[in-house]
Amino acid sequence: MRARKLARRHNLARMPKQDAQPEQPTPDVEGSPENPFPVHSGDYFLWEMVRVEDRIRKGDGKLVDHKREIGIWHELAAAHGVDLTRHSLSKLDPIRRLLQDPNLPGYQEKELVAMRDSIREAEALDAKEEAVKKKWLSLIDLTIDLQRKARQSLPLFAIYVLRCQQTGKVLWMQPIHMTFFREWTHPTDLNSEILAPPGVGKTTCLYALELWEIGENPKLRFLKQCCDVGTAEKRVAVIRRHLDEPRYRAIFPDVRVDPTRKDNSGQFTVIGANPTSQDPTMQAAGAGTEFQGAGFDRIHADDLCGQRVRHERSTRERVTSRFKGTTLTRRRFSEGAECRVRYIATPWHVDDTTSRMRRDIDNGHMPGWRVKVFRVEEAEDGTPIPCTNQPGQVVDLKILRATQPDIYACCHRMDPKDQSLRKLRKLIYYDASGGTSPLCPPTRRDFYRKRLEDIHKAEQWQVLDPAGGGKNSTGMVGFAISRKDEQARAAITTARFFQNTPDDVIQHVCDAVQSEGAEHVLIEMQGGMKGQASTWGNYLIARLGEDYRGRIEYSGTRMRDRAGRPVGQNLSKTDRYYSAIPYMVGGAVLFPGKWESCGGSAVQLVCVDDPALRELHDQLLNYPNCSSDDGLDCVSMFINWHCYRLVKSVEALRKEAGPSVSTGPIGVNVLSVIYAAQQAKRKTPPIEYGARWDEAAMFAA
């Protein structure tokens, strides 16, 4: 190997060196002193191009050098905002120019007037040409009239300049779009929040408003904020492209992007802005972007909360904190320019930024703000009534309501907390008083007394979910599970939530473990919390004694088989919760309750009055539309850890109740096997929990 390398080097050394290629002469791109026009103007560049063409005709120099020089002049003109093709057409005779470029909406009014005068002076040779002449004159008059109206009315400006994003056709203004413009230009309430379904044109209407205000006042500064920076940059790029459109130039001929400013894909600056400021005219930002500048005259938030906020509390808190604590503080209240905030979105969660602002505005906590909600209404027969008149939209809404009712409720009904979408609608309770309550039916007192005794004799567990930081709290839920593996059942006994520092939390955890007499402690150990979980486990052993060394267990986020072994990949919080629902619906895991009168002699068990248990109760029933989910992880972790024992109890309960019992959603663990076997015996396909399959089957047919 070494010999081959040396031989290769020797051969390379003996090879003759190639002669260096002569440098190509750089073409002369300096303007001629004889050029009579202003530097960097359209006529200036045209004069230089004509000079190069004259040299080509005379045969001076090489043709390749002349072509390179022409290309350089084209690039220089484009860098200074000059369209040489369009400027060349402007030098032609108006009629000849119209024949070469018959796009009337792209011409400015003075150009249209010149064309009209030239066509009027032209003599027609026959009747056919006279008819064509009259037609062009009427079209030019119509275009001039449309342009004058577009300069006076924002909706007409949108119709003249913009085109539909889906079809590319002229916009068809509907009542909802007119309401958008009225809300955004309200004379007294300068700030507005609009909640509307996707696809109704709220983003397109916001484009029109931004282009209009830039044309009216180029000194305004805009902030375009979306859920992420990439989306915001794409929408800023749309505005920048429209500024170069001929239809926009026909309405606002003096508005151009400044070529001397070093802007990027996320910002641009127009000519006429404040020359002493380095801030751009429009700037893109994401929900978590840190931005700098002297402030903004217009803050436009477009879909600030993405769909991920439905299941990520930390994301909801971060977006709300950044918008209220950072974005709204960058408003610039300058003389002669009123600052406005326009917020358009779709609610995804009852506690996201959109829903919080809606509640604050309705409660009067945000003066100077208006909120307008557009939702899909439903007729008496259940037929959806969309906000816009588009073909096929009713059928699409029916299919969406049947197949994805949660998306339909959030995006189209504007109701993220629709009670019909709850995956877990009811819990099975046990009498926490042990049958001693006066409301307890006499025939059931012995039953509940014995059940409470069994709970006290069962294995006592404390399940701990360490907080990941921020506003999350550490959840700690107590359980009791039967000591016998045959048909084991469990019950929730206590619940606690700690919002202190980790050092303070572990002190409270030790006290709670001792006071509750817990025999086992289960701690979640996953991701970045592994180190903290291990530290807490070692502290518990040091504080409570070596006997607890074998009683502290650590759980990940994978499911377990019948033998209790982790299988598969790590699952999300949502998947773990959905897999635990069948155990709670089937009665394998009970919740502490109290007796309550429901009218007359009828009584029922409801959640106890303990605040922590009530919070856990709300989390289990309202997920993902609950304000927090710190205790929910403890419940799903405990059920997953003991699923190989609890599943036998679920099997027995189903056999006793018969095949008509609703078992809730299909679990992703061993319950899925049981449910699939039952469905195979019935010779019917599995039914997804909570789906409206009657409508879906109708559309499939």
C-alpha positions in Angstrom: 0.0 0.0 0.0 2.8 2.4 0.9 4.7 1.6 -2.3 1.6 2.4 -4.4 1.2 5.8 -2.7 4.9 6.7 -3.3 4.6 5.6 -7.0 1.5 7.7 -7.4 3.3 10.8 -5.9 6.3 10.2 -8.2 4.1 10.0 -11.3 2.3 13.2 -10.4 5.6 15.0 -9.8 6.8 14.0 -13.3 3.7 15.2 -15.1 4.2 18.6 -16.9 2.3 21.5 -15.4 -0.5 22.8 -17.5 -0.3 26.4 -18.7 -2.5 28.7 -16.8 -5.5 29.9 -18.7 -5.4 33.6 -19.6 -7.9 35.7 -17.6 -10.9 36.8 -19.5 -11.1 40.5 -19.9 -13.7 42.1 -17.7 -16.2 44.0 -19.7 -16.6 47.7 -19.2 -19.7 48.1 -17.1 -19.1 51.7 -16.0 -21.6 54.2 -17.3 -20.5 56.4 -20.1 -20.0 60.1 -19.2 -22.0 60.9 -22.3 -25.1 59.3 -20.7 -27.6 62.2 -20.3 -30.0 60.5 -18.0 -30.1 60.2 -14.2 -27.9 57.4 -12.8 -29.7 54.1 -12.2 -32.9 55.3 -13.8 -34.7 53.2 -16.5 -33.6 55.5 -19.3 -30.0 55.4 -18.0 -29.9 51.6 -18.4 -31.6 51.6 -21.8 -29.1 54.2 -23.1 -26.2 51.9 -22.0 -27.8 48.9 -23.6 -28.2 50.8 -26.9 -24.5 51.8 -26.7 -23.5 48.1 -26.4 -25.8 47.2 -29.4 -24.1 49.9 -31.5 -20.7 48.5 -30.7 -21.9 45.0 -31.8 -23.1 46.4 -35.1 -19.7 48.1 -35.7 -17.9 44.8 -34.8 -15.9 46.4 -32.0 -14.6 43.7 -29.5 -15.7 40.2 -29.0 -19.3 39.1 -29.2 -19.1 37.1 -26.0 -17.8 40.1 -24.1 -20.8 42.2 -25.3 -23.2 39.5 -24.2 -21.7 39.4 -20.8 -21.9 43.1 -20.5 -25.6 43.1 -21.5 -26.3 40.5 -18.8 -24.5 42.6 -16.2 -26.6 45.7 -17.1 -29.7 43.6 -16.8 -28.7 42.4 -13.3 -27.8 46.0 -12.3 -31.2 47.3 -13.4 -33.0 44.5 -11.6 -31.0 45.3 -8.4 -32.2 48.9 -8.6 -35.8 47.9 -9.1 -36.0 48.6 -12.8 -37.8 46.2 -15.1 -36.1 46.8 -18.5 -38.7 44.8 -20.4 -41.6 46.9 -19.1 -39.6 50.1 -19.4 -38.8 49.4 -23.0 -42.5 48.9 -23.8 -43.2 52.3 -22.3 -41.1 53.9 -25.0 -43.2 52.3 -27.8 -46.2 53.9 -29.4 -49.2 53.3 -27.1 -51.1 51.2 -29.6 -48.1 49.1 -30.5 -47.4 48.7 -26.8 -51.0 47.6 -26.2 -50.7 45.0 -28.9 -47.5 43.5 -27.4 -48.8 43.5 -23.8 -52.7 43.6 -23.7 -52.8 43.2 -19.9 -54.9 46.3 -19.1 -55.1 45.9 -15.3 -51.3 46.1 -15.1 -51.1 49.6 -16.7 -51.1 52.7 -14.6 -53.8 55.4 -15.2 -51.5 57.8 -17.1 -50.5 55.0 -19.4 -54.1 54.0 -20.0 -55.1 57.6 -20.8 -52.3 57.8 -23.4 -53.5 54.5 -25.0 -57.0 55.8 -25.1 -56.0 59.1 -26.8 -53.9 57.2 -29.4 -56.7 54.8 -30.2 -59.2 57.7 -30.6 -56.9 59.5 -33.0 -56.4 56.3 -35.1 -58.5 56.2 -38.2 -60.5 53.0 -38.8 -60.4 51.6 -42.4 -63.6 49.6 -42.2 -66.6 48.9 -39.9 -64.9 45.9 -38.3 -61.9 47.9 -37.2 -64.3 50.6 -35.9 -66.0 48.0 -33.7 -62.7 46.8 -32.3 -61.7 50.3 -31.7 -64.8 51.0 -29.6 -64.3 47.8 -27.7 -60.8 48.7 -26.7 -61.9 52.2 -25.7 -64.7 50.8 -23.5 -62.2 48.4 -21.9 -59.7 51.1 -21.2 -62.4 53.3 -19.6 -63.6 50.4 -17.5 -60.1 49.7 -16.3 -59.5 53.4 -15.4 -62.8 53.4 -13.5 -61.9 50.2 -11.6 -58.5 51.6 -10.6 -60.0 54.8 -9.2 -62.5 52.8 -7.2 -59.8 50.5 -5.9 -57.8 53.5 -4.6 -60.8 54.5 -2.5 -62.2 51.1 -1.2 -60.2 48.3 0.6 -62.6 45.5 -0.6 -62.4 46.7 -4.2 -58.6 47.0 -3.9 -58.5 43.3 -2.8 -60.6 42.3 -5.8 -58.5 44.2 -8.2 -55.0 43.2 -6.9 -55.3 39.7 -5.4 -56.3 36.4 -6.8 -57.6 33.2 -5.1 -54.8 31.1 -3.7 -56.5 27.8 -4.6 -57.9 28.6 -8.1 -56.0 31.7 -9.2 -59.2 33.4 -10.2 -60.6 36.8 -9.2 -61.7 37.0 -5.5 -65.4 36.7 -4.8 -66.2 38.8 -1.8 -68.7 37.4 0.6 -70.3 38.8 3.7 -67.7 37.2 6.0 -64.9 39.0 4.1 -66.6 42.4 4.4 -66.9 41.7 8.2 -63.2 41.0 8.4 -62.4 44.5 6.9 -64.9 46.2 9.2 -63.4 44.6 12.3 -59.8 45.4 11.3 -60.6 49.1 10.6 -62.9 49.8 13.5 -62.7 53.5 14.4 -62.5 53.1 18.2 -61.4 49.5 19.1 -58.0 49.4 17.4 -57.3 45.7 18.3 -59.3 42.7 17.2 -59.4 39.0 17.5 -61.1 37.0 14.8 -61.9 33.3 15.2 -62.9 31.6 11.9 -62.7 28.2 10.3 -59.8 27.4 8.0 -60.3 28.0 4.3 -62.7 31.0 4.6 -60.1 33.5 3.3 -59.0 35.3 6.5 -55.3 35.1 5.5 -56.0 36.4 2.0 -58.0 39.3 3.3 -55.2 40.1 5.7 -52.8 40.2 2.7 -55.0 42.8 1.1 -55.1 44.9 4.3 -51.3 44.8 4.6 -50.7 45.8 0.9 -53.3 48.6 1.2 -51.7 50.0 4.4 -48.2 49.8 2.9 -49.4 51.8 -0.1 -51.2 54.4 2.0 -48.3 54.9 4.4 -44.9 53.3 3.5 -43.5 54.4 6.9 -45.5 51.8 8.8 -43.7 48.9 10.4 -45.4 45.4 10.4 -44.8 42.3 12.4 -46.0 39.1 10.8 -46.2 36.4 13.5 -47.2 32.7 12.9 -46.8 29.5 14.8 -43.3 29.0 13.3 -40.7 31.2 11.5 -40.9 29.2 8.3 -44.7 29.9 7.9 -44.2 33.6 8.7 -41.4 33.9 6.1 -43.6 32.4 3.4 -46.4 34.8 4.1 -44.0 37.8 4.1 -42.7 36.6 0.7 -46.2 36.7 -0.6 -46.5 40.3 0.3 -43.2 41.1 -1.2 -44.1 39.4 -4.5 -47.4 41.4 -4.7 -45.5 44.6 -4.4 -43.8 43.9 -7.7 -47.1 42.9 -9.4 -48.3 45.2 -12.2 -51.8 45.4 -10.8 -50.4 46.6 -7.5 -48.1 49.1 -9.2 -51.2 50.4 -11.1 -52.8 51.4 -7.8 -49.7 52.4 -5.9 -47.0 53.3 -8.5 -44.5 54.8 -6.0 -44.3 51.8 -3.7 -41.2 49.7 -4.5 -38.9 47.4 -2.5 -35.7 49.2 -1.6 -32.8 47.4 -3.4 -30.1 49.1 -1.3 -31.3 47.4 2.0 -29.8 44.1 2.9 -33.0 42.2 3.6 -33.5 38.5 3.8 -36.3 36.0 3.3 -38.0 37.1 6.5 -38.1 40.9 6.0 -38.2 43.6 3.4 -38.1 47.4 3.3 -39.9 49.7 0.8 -38.7 53.0 -0.6 -40.0 55.9 1.4 -39.7 54.3 4.8 -37.8 56.1 7.6 -34.3 56.6 6.1 -32.7 57.0 9.6 -34.0 53.6 10.8 -32.5 50.2 10.1 -35.8 48.4 10.8 -37.6 46.8 7.9 -41.1 47.5 6.7 -42.3 44.0 7.4 -40.6 41.4 9.6 -41.5 37.7 10.1 -41.4 36.0 13.4 -42.5 32.7 15.0 -44.4 32.1 18.2 -41.2 31.7 20.1 -38.9 34.0 18.1 -36.8 36.7 19.8 -36.9 39.8 17.7 -35.4 43.3 18.1 -36.3 46.7 16.8 -37.8 50.0 17.7 -41.4 48.7 17.8 -44.2 48.0 15.3 -47.2 49.9 14.1 -49.1 46.8 13.0 -48.8 43.4 14.7 -50.6 40.6 12.8 -50.7 37.2 14.4 -51.9 34.6 12.0 -52.6 31.1 13.5 -50.2 31.6 16.4 -51.2 28.3 18.0 -50.6 25.2 16.0 -52.3 21.9 16.5 -49.6 20.6 18.9 -50.9 22.9 21.7 -53.8 20.4 22.1 -51.5 18.0 23.9 -48.5 20.1 25.1 -49.2 22.3 28.1 -45.6 23.7 28.1 -46.1 24.9 24.5 -49.4 26.6 25.4 -47.8 28.4 28.3 -44.8 29.4 26.3 -46.8 30.8 23.4 -49.1 32.7 25.7 -46.2 34.1 27.7 -44.2 35.2 24.6 -47.2 36.8 22.9 -48.5 38.8 25.9 -45.1 39.4 27.6 -43.0 40.1 24.5 -45.0 40.7 21.3 -47.7 43.1 22.7 -45.0 45.1 24.5 -43.4 46.0 21.1 -46.3 48.2 20.0 -45.2 51.6 18.8 -47.5 54.5 19.5 -46.1 57.3 17.3 -47.7 60.6 16.3 -50.0 60.4 13.3 -50.0 56.5 13.2 -52.2 54.5 15.5 -50.9 51.1 16.5 -53.2 48.1 15.8 -53.1 44.4 16.6 -54.9 41.9 14.4 -55.2 38.4 15.7 -56.7 35.7 13.5 -56.7 32.0 14.6 -58.6 28.8 15.2 -58.9 27.6 18.8 -57.3 24.2 19.5 -57.6 24.1 23.3 -59.6 25.8 26.1 -56.4 27.1 27.6 -54.3 28.1 24.5 -53.6 31.7 23.7 -56.6 32.1 21.4 -59.1 30.9 24.0 -57.5 32.9 26.8 -57.6 36.1 24.9 -61.2 35.4 24.0 -62.2 35.0 27.7 -60.2 38.1 28.7 -61.9 40.3 26.0 -65.4 39.0 26.9 -64.7 39.7 30.6 -63.5 43.2 29.9 -59.9 42.6 31.0 -58.5 43.8 27.6 -60.0 47.3 26.8 -59.7 48.5 23.3 -60.1 44.9 21.9 -62.9 43.3 19.9 -63.6 39.6 19.4 -65.6 38.2 16.5 -66.4 34.5 16.2 -67.5 32.8 13.0 -68.6 29.2 13.4 -70.3 26.6 11.3 -73.9 26.5 12.4 -76.1 23.4 12.0 -79.7 23.2 10.7 -82.5 21.4 12.6 -81.7 18.2 10.7 -78.0 18.5 11.5 -76.8 19.7 8.1 -73.8 22.0 8.6 -74.2 25.6 7.4 -70.7 26.8 6.3 -69.5 30.4 6.6 -68.8 30.7 2.9 -70.6 29.5 -0.2 -68.3 27.0 -1.8 -69.3 23.9 -3.8 -69.0 20.6 -2.0 -68.3 22.2 1.4 -71.3 20.8 3.1 -70.4 17.3 2.1 -66.8 17.8 3.3 -68.0 19.1 6.7 -70.3 16.1 7.1 -67.4 13.7 6.4 -65.1 15.6 8.8 -67.8 15.6 11.6 -68.2 11.8 11.2 -64.6 10.8 11.0 -62.8 13.5 13.1 -65.3 15.0 15.4 -62.6 16.6 17.6 -61.1 18.6 14.6 -64.6 19.5 13.5 -65.4 20.9 17.0 -62.2 23.0 17.2 -61.8 24.3 13.7 -65.4 24.7 12.6 -67.6 24.9 15.6 -65.1 27.0 17.6 -65.7 24.8 20.6 -62.6 22.9 21.7 -64.4 21.7 24.9 -67.2 19.9 23.2 -68.4 17.4 25.9 -69.4 14.9 23.2 -65.7 14.4 22.3 -64.6 13.2 25.7 -62.9 9.8 25.4 -63.7 9.0 29.1 -67.2 10.1 30.0 -67.7 8.5 33.3 -65.7 7.0 36.2 -66.7 4.0 38.4 -66.7 5.2 42.1 -66.5 3.5 45.4 -68.0 4.9 48.6 -65.1 6.6 50.4 -67.2 6.7 53.6 -67.5 2.9 53.6 -71.3 2.9 53.7 -71.5 5.2 56.7 -73.0 8.1 54.7 -76.7 8.8 55.5 -77.4 8.9 51.8 -76.0 5.4 51.2 -78.8 2.9 50.3 -79.2 0.6 53.3 -79.0 -2.5 51.1 -75.6 -1.4 49.8 -73.9 -0.4 53.1 -72.4 -3.8 53.8 -71.1 -4.0 50.3 -69.3 -0.7 50.4 -68.0 -1.3 53.9 -66.4 -4.5 52.8 -65.0 -2.8 49.7 -63.4 -0.1 51.8 -61.9 -2.7 54.1 -60.4 -4.5 51.1 -58.9 -1.3 49.9 -57.2 -0.7 53.3 -55.9 -4.2 53.3 -54.5 -4.0 49.7 -51.0 -3.1 48.6 -50.5 0.6 49.0 -48.7 2.4 46.2 -47.6 6.0 45.7 -47.0 6.9 42.0 -44.8 10.0 41.3 -44.5 12.0 38.1 -41.7 14.5 38.4 -42.3 17.9 36.9 -40.2 18.9 33.9 -40.0 22.6 34.8 -42.0 25.7 34.1 -45.5 25.9 35.4 -45.9 22.1 35.6 -46.4 20.6 39.0 -45.2 17.3 40.3 -48.1 14.8 40.6 -48.4 12.2 43.2 -51.3 9.7 43.3 -52.0 7.0 45.8 -53.4 3.6 44.7 -54.4 0.4 46.4 -54.3 -2.9 44.4 -55.5 -6.4 45.5 -52.7 -8.6 46.7 -54.0 -11.6 44.7 -53.1 -11.6 41.1 -56.4 -13.4 40.1 -58.8 -10.7 39.1 -56.9 -8.0 40.8 -58.7 -4.6 41.2 -57.3 -1.2 42.1 -58.6 2.0 43.6 -57.3 5.6 43.7 -57.0 6.7 47.3 -55.1 10.1 47.4 -53.8 12.8 45.1 -51.3 15.6 45.7 -49.7 18.2 43.5 -46.5 20.1 44.4 -45.3 23.3 42.7 -42.2 23.8 44.7 -38.5 23.3 43.8 -37.3 19.7 43.5 -35.6 19.8 46.9 -38.8 20.9 48.6 -40.9 18.4 46.6 -38.9 15.4 47.8 -39.3 16.4 51.4 -43.1 16.5 50.9 -43.0 13.2 49.1 -41.1 11.5 52.0 -43.7 12.8 54.4 -46.5 11.6 52.3 -45.0 8.1 51.8 -44.7 7.8 55.6 -48.1 9.2 56.4 -49.9 7.0 53.9 -48.0 3.9 54.8 -47.0 3.2 51.1 -45.4 -0.2 50.5 -44.2 0.7 47.1 -43.2 3.8 45.2 -43.3 4.1 41.4 -41.4 6.9 39.8 -41.4 7.9 36.1 -37.9 7.8 34.6 -37.9 9.0 31.0 -35.9 11.4 28.9 -34.4 14.4 30.8 -36.0 13.3 34.1 -33.9 10.2 34.5 -31.3 11.9 36.7 -33.9 13.6 38.9 -35.9 10.4 39.3 -32.7 8.5 40.3 -31.8 11.2 42.8 -35.2 11.1 44.4 -35.1 7.3 44.6 -31.8 7.4 46.4 -33.0 10.1 48.8 -36.1 8.0 49.7 -34.0 5.0 50.5 -31.6 7.1 52.6 -34.6 8.8 54.4 -36.9 5.8 54.8 -34.4 3.0 55.3 -32.8 0.2 53.3 -36.1 -1.7 53.3 -37.3 0.6 50.6 -34.5 -0.3 48.2 -36.5 -3.1 46.7 -39.8 -1.2 46.9 -39.0 1.7 44.6 -39.7 1.0 41.0 -38.9 3.1 37.9 -41.2 3.2 34.9 -40.6 4.4 31.3 -43.2 5.3 28.6 -43.4 1.9 26.9 -46.3 -0.6 27.3 -46.0 -3.9 29.1 -47.1 -7.4 28.2 -48.8 -10.0 30.4 -45.5 -10.8 32.1 -44.9 -7.1 32.9 -42.1 -6.7 30.5 -41.7 -3.5 28.5 -42.5 -4.0 24.8 -42.6 -1.8 21.7 -41.5 1.8 21.5 -42.0 4.8 23.7 -45.6 6.2 23.6 -46.9 9.7 23.9 -48.9 10.9 26.9 -52.1 10.7 24.8 -51.5 7.1 23.7 -50.7 6.0 27.3 -53.9 7.7 28.5 -56.1 6.2 25.9 -54.7 2.7 26.6 -55.7 3.2 30.3 -59.3 4.2 29.6 -60.7 0.6 29.3 -59.5 -0.3 32.8 -61.4 2.7 34.3 -64.5 2.2 32.1 -64.5 -1.5 32.9 -64.3 -0.9 36.7 -60.8 -2.4 37.2 -59.7 1.0 38.7 -62.1 2.8 41.0 -62.3 6.4 42.0 -63.2 7.7 45.5 -66.7 9.1 45.6 -69.5 10.4 47.9 -73.2 10.0 47.8 -75.2 12.9 46.4 -79.0 13.4 46.0 -80.1 13.8 42.4 -83.8 14.6 43.1 -86.4 12.8 45.1 -85.2 9.6 46.7 -82.6 8.9 43.9 -78.9 9.2 44.9 -75.7 8.6 43.0 -72.0 8.5 43.7 -69.9 11.5 42.6 -66.4 12.7 43.1 -65.4 13.5 46.7 -64.8 17.1 47.9 -61.0 16.8 48.2 -59.5 19.6 46.0 -56.6 17.5 44.7 -58.9 14.5 43.9 -61.3 16.9 42.1 -58.5 18.2 40.0 -57.4 14.7 39.1 -61.1 13.9 38.4 -61.3 16.8 35.9 -58.0 15.9 34.3 -59.2 12.3 33.6 -62.6 13.3 32.2 -61.6 16.4 30.2 -58.2 15.5 28.6 -56.9 16.9 26.4 -59.0 20.0 27.2 -57.9 20.3 30.8 -55.9 23.1 32.3 -53.2 20.6 33.5 -52.4 16.9 33.1 -49.9 16.3 35.9 -51.9 13.6 37.7 -53.1 12.0 34.6 -49.7 10.6 33.9 -49.6 8.9 37.3 -52.8 7.1 36.6 -51.8 5.8 33.2 -48.3 4.9 34.5 -49.8 2.8 37.4 -52.3 1.0 35.1 -49.6 0.3 32.6 -47.3 -1.1 35.3 -50.0 -3.5 36.6 -51.9 -4.1 33.4 -50.9 -7.8 33.5 -52.8 -8.1 36.8 -55.7 -5.8 36.1 -56.6 -7.3 32.7 -57.9 -10.4 34.4 -60.3 -8.3 36.4 -61.5 -6.6 33.2 -62.0 -10.0 31.5 -64.1 -11.2 34.5 -66.2 -8.0 34.5 -66.9 -8.3 30.9 -68.0 -11.9 31.2 -70.4 -11.0 34.1 -71.9 -8.0 32.3 -72.3 -9.7 29.0 -71.5 -8.6 25.4 -73.6 -5.4 25.6 -71.2 -3.5 27.8 -69.4 -0.6 26.2 -65.7 -1.0 26.9 -64.5 2.3 25.6 -61.6 2.9 23.3 -59.3 0.0 22.3 -56.2 -0.1 24.4 -52.8 -0.4 22.7 -51.7 -3.1 25.1 -53.1 -6.6 26.0 -56.7 -5.3 26.0 -56.5 -4.9 22.2 -56.0 -8.6 21.9 -59.1 -9.4 24.1 -61.2 -6.8 22.3 -60.2 -8.1 18.9 -61.1 -11.7 19.9 -64.5 -10.6 21.1 -65.2 -8.8 17.8 -64.1 -11.8 15.8 -66.6 -14.0 17.7 -69.4 -11.5 16.9 -68.2 -11.4 13.2 -68.5 -7.6 13.2 -65.6 -5.1 12.5 -64.1 -3.2 15.4 -65.9 0.1 16.3 -63.8 3.1 17.1 -64.8 4.7 20.4 -66.7 8.0 20.0 -66.9 8.0 16.2 -70.1 8.6 14.3 -69.9 5.7 12.0 -73.5 5.9 10.9 -72.7 9.1 8.9 -69.3 7.8 7.7 -70.9 4.6 6.4 -73.5 6.7 4.6 -70.9 8.7 2.7 -68.8 5.6 2.0 -71.8 4.0 0.4 
